[in-house]
Amino acid sequence: MRRVLFCTCVSGVLRLEYILAATILTAVKPDWSQNKKRIFSVRVVSFTHALLSSLGCIYSLLSDPNYFKDSYDYKTDSAQYVFLFSMGYFIYDLLDMYIHGEAANSKEYLIHHSLVILVFSIILLTGKLFGFAMIGLLVEVQTVFLHLRTMVRLTGHTKRGTPFYDFLINANMICLFLFRHIPATYLLHTMLFKDEKVPFVLRSLLIGGLAFLTYHNIHLTISMVKTDGFFGYEMQSLDEDDVDPLGPVKAKKSEKQ
């Protein structure tokens, strides 16, 4: 019951943050369209989740090497709240997409969020794989830069050659490999070739989830290489409907009628 209450509170607080962000944008950016204000407000909430989750994850891994030494059996009370915080965010985000009619155009997000909620639920119920989940959460370090990049692009401050923006897009790309590709590849390799403790059914689920995450990461990488001007590509100018690296999620008018 305490876990459910914590998740509910996280979702509620994030909803309040979204409302606050939307209200502030309405006051300070009256020339922005409703769609642009919504996308920016969504990113504010996502940035908050990524920042707090990554801080909790990094602190846990640096302060306690047992997450690496025994990623299956080792567990702590503090770690469960790091996982519950992320679960609260993903539950909130799923509901938010449904309420705003974006679910039909957000299939990759729906699969991603649902898999995370399912796997974290199993981990919390069994008390196993805390280290596995904590290593997987390293992805949020890169997500901090991903959401910050999107918000900067929405404001129009995307001039290549400025120190801040050059730092941002380069940090985003570097962290994409360091904190997305490397941890996911390590965990997938462990599940496929090294693990001897995880039950077959759970192991199969984790391998399937990691395979999808690998696809998701590759999709993100290709998109940002093209839009941010890496490896010979020219940086693209993006409007609010194209700023999401996975494509627009806004429901089409014909779908709303």
N, C-alpha and C positions, 0 to 999 in steps of 0.2 A: 504493500500500500504506500509506503514511504517513497518507493521508486516511482510509482505512478504519479504521486503528488508532485515530486520534483520535476518530472518530465512535463507535467501540465503547467507548472509555474514557469518553466523555461519557455514553453510555447506562448504563454500569456504575456510574459515580459517582452518577448520578441515582437509580438503583435503590437504592443504598445509602442515599441521603438519604431515600427513601421509607420504607425499613425502619426507619431511625432515627426518623423522625417518627412512624410508627405505634407504635413501641415506647414513645416518650416519652408519647404520648397515652394509651396503655393504662395507664401508671403514674399520670398526673396527672388523667385524665378517665375513671375506671372506670365512671361512670354513663352515658357516651356509648355508643350502639349501635355495632356493628361498621361499619355502613354510614356513620354520621356520622364515625367515626374515619378510614375509608377516604377519604371525600370531602375531609376536611380535609388528610390526608396528600398526596393528589393535588394539592391546591391549593398546598401548600408547595413541591412540586417545580416546578409550573408557574410559581409566583411567582419562584423562583430563576432559571429559564430566562428569563422576561420581563425581570427586572432586569438580568441580565448581558448579554443580547442588546441591550437598549435602551442600556445604557452603551457597549457596543462600537460600536453603530450611531451614536449621537450623537457620540461622540468621533471616529469616522472621518469623518463628514460635516462636522463643525466644523473639523477639522484639515486637511482636504484638499478644497478646492472642486472638484477635478477630477471627483469623483463626479457633480456636477451638470453641469459643463461638457461632459463626454464620457461620458455614462452607458452608452454601448455599448462602446467600445473600451478605455476606461481600466480598469486592474486593478492590484491590489497583493497582495503575499503575505499581509499581515496580514488583509485582508478575507476571504480564503478561510476563515480560522479562525473568523471571526464566523458565516459561513454554515454551516460544518461543525458548529459548536456547536448551532445551531438544528436542523440535520438530525439530529444525535445525539439531541436531545430529542424530536423528532417520531417518530423510529423507536422510541425507548423508549416513548413514549406510546401508539403504535399497538399495540405488543406488550403493554403493560400492560392496555389495554382488552380485547384478545383473551383474555389469561390470566384476567381476572376476569369474563369472560362479558358484557361491556358493548358489544361491537362491534355487535350487532344493533340496539341502541338509540342508537347514536352515529354514524349515517350522515353527518350534516353534518360532524362532526369527522373522520371517515374520509376524506371527499372533500377537506376542507381540508388535512389533514396530507399526504395522498398527492400533492396538487398541489404543495405546498411542496417536498416531497422531490424530485419529478420536475423542477421548474423549477430548483431549486438544483443538482441533478445535472447538468443541461444547461449551466448557467452555469459550473460548475466544470470540466466537460469541454471546453467551447469557449473558456473564458477571456474570454467576452464578457458584457456586461450587468451588470457589477459595480455600477455606479452605480444601475441600475434596481432591482437586488435590495436595495441598501443603503437606498434611499428606501422601498421596500416594507417593510423591517424597522422603520420608524418606528412601525408598528402596535404593537410591543412596549412602547412607552412607555405607551400606554393600557392594555395588558394588565396592567401592574404594578398599576394602580389597580383593574382588574376583579377580579383574584385576591385582592387585599387586601380589597376590598369583600365578596367571598364569604366569606373567612375570618372577618371581623368579624361578618357575619350569622350564621355557624354558631355563634359563641360567644354569640350573643344580645344583643350590645351594639349595638343598632340604634335607640336612642332618638333620634328626630328633634328637633333643637334643641340637641343637644350639639355644641360647636365641632368636635371631631374628626370625628364622623360626618358632620356637614354639609359639612365640608371634603372628606371622602373622596368622598361621592357626587357633589358638585358638580365636583370635580376629575376624577372618572371620566367624567362626562357631557361636560365641556369637552374633555377629551383624546380622547373618542370621535370628535368632529368634527375636532379639530386633527390627530390622528395616525392615524385610521382613514379617515374619509371623504375628507378633502382629499388625502392622498397617493394613495389608490386612484383617485380621480377624475382627478388629475393624470396618473398613469401610464396610465390607460385612454384619456384624451384624447390623450396622446402617441402611443400605439400606433395609435389610430384615424385621427388626422388629421395628425400631424407626422413620424412615423418614416419614414425612407427607407433604413435600413441593415439592419434585422432581416429575415432571410429569411421568405418568406410562411408556410411551415408553422409555424415557431417563433412568428411574430407571431400567427398564428391561435390557437395554443395559449395564448399570453400573454393575448390578448383574452378567450378563454374563461375562463381562470383568474381574470382581473380581474373579469369579469362575475359569476362565482360569489362572489368576495370581496365585491363590492358587495351582492349579495343577503345574504350572511352578515353584513355590517356593518349593513344595514337591519334584519335579524332581531334582532340584538343591541340595536340602538337602541330599537326598538319594545318589546322585552321589558323593558329597564331603565327606559324612560320610565314604563311601567305599574307595575312593582314598586317603583321608588324614589320615586314620587310627584312626577313632573314634569308640567308643562303641564296642571294641573287634576286629575290622578289622585291618589288617596290611596296612601300607602306601604303595601305589603302585608306581612303577617307570613308568612315563608316557613320551612318545615321543611327538613330536609336533602335531601329528594327534589325540592324545588322551587327550591332556591337557585341552581342552574345556570341562567343566562339562556336557554340553548338547550333546557332541559327535562331531566328525569331520564334518567340513563343506566343505572341499575341494572336488571339483568335481572329480569324477572318470574319468580315461582316456577314457573309453568307452563312457562316456557321452559327452566328449569334441569332439570326432571324428564325 
